[in-house]
Amino acid sequence: MTAAHADRAELQIDRPSVTDGAALWRIARDSKTLDLNSSYSYLLWCRDFADTSAVARDGRGEAVGFVTGYVRPDRPRTLLVWQVAVDEAYRGRGLAATLLDGLVARSSGEHRITAVETTITPGNTASERLFTSFAERHGATVEREVLFDTSLFPDGPHDPEVLYRIGPLSL
């Protein structure tokens, strides 16, 4: 077993609770790549969308990574992944992939998920690799299209958000 696998074996993956909200906010802030939402939104997310989100905890029970998502109301078999982030000390060990795989497996059982969607800002190579490799592991195709063009953002210049639609999944 490699050191990375040993470290991952010590981690616990489960649903987030409201008490994880502050840690998720800090991990997102420290990622320096995610759009940072208000701390209040992470608290609400941990309360209202815990069933479609996942958190990784270290041996002390501290959150070290997360995936947030929700089931699309107009596509009840599609899980939209909102954010994925891993604490800097735990990056490069496959934790994001483990979190994503675990969340989709759990959500598939509870919601009969057959597709995953996410948006990725062009140039976010780590996210592009994460979701492309996820599709490969699950025998799915990836469709890409611009979801929100730059002109739709009211707060000034913004990169377009590209929608990645992954499916159908073989779980």
N, C-alpha and C positions, 0 to 999 in steps of 0.2 A: 504494500500500500504506500503510495507517495505521500509526501507531507501535505500536499493540497487535499488529497482524499481524506487523510487523517483529520485535518482541520474541519473539513466539511462534515465528517462523521460526528463531530462534537456539536454541530449546529442543530437546532430544532426549528422546523418549519411549521408554522401554524397560522391561524387567523389573527389579524391584529385586533387589539382592544383599544379603547379610548386612551388608556394610559400609554400607548405606543405613539400617539399622535405627535407629541413634541419631538421624539426621536426620529420619526419619519420626516418631519419638517427639517430637522438638522441634517439628516443624510441627504435630502434633496438639495438643501442650500449648499452643502459642502461639495456636491457633485460638480458644481460649476458648469453643468451642461443642461440641466433641466430648467424649465420655466418654474420659478418658485411661486407656489401659491401661498396664501396667508396661512399662518399657523392654525387659525380657526378651521380652515377647510380640511386640513389633515385630521383634526379632531373629529369633524363631521364624517370624513371618509371612513375613519376607523370605526365609527358608530354605525353608519348607514350602509356601508358597502364592505363590511368585514367578510361576508360570505364569498365575495368575488375578488378578494385581495389576499395577499400572503405576506408574512413577515418571517425573516430568519433571525433567530436569537442565538447568542453565544452561550457558553457554559454558565455565565452569570445571569442569563435571562435578558440581556441587553439586546435591543434591536440593532442588527448590523446590515440589514438589507430588506428591501420590500418590493412588491409588485402591487399596484393598485389597478383595479378594473371594475367594469360593470357590464351587465347584460343589456344589450341595446333594446329599448322598448319596442322598436319597430321590427327588430330581428331577434326574437327571443332565443335563438340558438347560436348567436354571435356574441362572443366576449370581446369587448373593447378594452385593451390594455392602455391605461392612462399614463402611468409612470413606472419605471423600473430604475432602482438605484441601489448601489452597494457601497458601504463604508469603504473608504480608501484602503484601510488595512486588510480588507477581505477581497479586494479586486484581483482579477487574474486567476481565480481558482474555480471558475465555472459556477459560481453561486447564482448569478443572474439566470443562467440557463436552468439550474436546479429549481429555483423559485418559479420560473415561468412554466416549466414542465409540470411541477407539482400543482400549481394553481389551475392550469388547464385540465389536468386529470381530475382534480376535485370538482371543478366546475362542470366538467362533462358528465360526471356522475349525478350531480345535483340538478343541472339545468339542461342536460343533453346537448352540450355545446358541440358544434360541428365546424365552426370557423372562428378565427381570431382576427381582430383588426387592431391596428395601432397607427399613430401618426409619427413620422420621423422628419425632423428638419434636415434638409440636404446637408451633407457633410458630416453627419453624426455617424461615423463609421462603426463605432462600437454597437450602436443600436441596429444598424443595418445588418451587421454580422450576426447579432443575437437572433433576430427574427428570421433571417435567411436560413441559418442553421437549424432553428426550430422547425421551419417548414420542411427541411430535408429530413430531420429525424422523424417527422410524423407523416411523411409521404404526401405532402401537400404542395400545391402551387402557390406562387406569390404574384398577386396583381398589384400594380402601383399606379396611382393617379393623384394629381393635385387635389386635395380636399378643400383647403382654404388658400386662395391666392393672396398675395401681399396686399392687394387693394382692400380686402375685407377687414384688416386690422385697424382699429381706430387710434391706436397709441403709437403711431409713427412707423418708420420702416421696420419690417418684419420679414423674415424668410418665409416662403410658402411652407405649408405643412403637407407632406406627402402621405397619403393613406396607403398602408400596406394591408391588403386583404389576403389572408392565408387560409386555405381550405381546398377541398374538404379534408378534414383531419382523419388520420388512421390512428385511433387510440386503443 
